Amino acid sequence: MLTNIGTTIKMPEDVDYTLMKRYTGLRGMVEVDDVAEMVAFLASDAARGYHGACINIDGGITAG
């Protein structure tokens, strides 16, 4: 699980990134701005229909 937003993660040298991307939906690291934009949206009137939702901001990793 990635817990540090916007930090560099060191991966083993023998990782097959093609395979990893295929199964995890890897789209790069989530940046602080991505989280801030979601918070701003949820605090706005445009999100008045959201109630008790779990929103993943993870670049698609959990959708993989």
Buried (B, 14 or more C-beta within 10 A) or exposed (E): EEEEEEEEEEEEEEEEEEEEEEEBBBEEBBEEEBEEEBEEEEEEEEBEEEEEEEEEEBBEBEEB
